């Protein structure tokens, strides 16, 4: 279990956008996201 957590955490650190895009596939969507979240200069994160 700890090994899987470490692997997931390392993937998140390397490329957070891609990590969350992959995680989004685990949820049901009417329309799946085609791009990772967006971050603006005011520290707002959007899908």
Buried (B, 14 or more C-beta within 10 A) or exposed (E): EEEEEEEEEEBBEEEBEEBBBBEBEEEEEEEEEEEBBEEEEEEEEEE
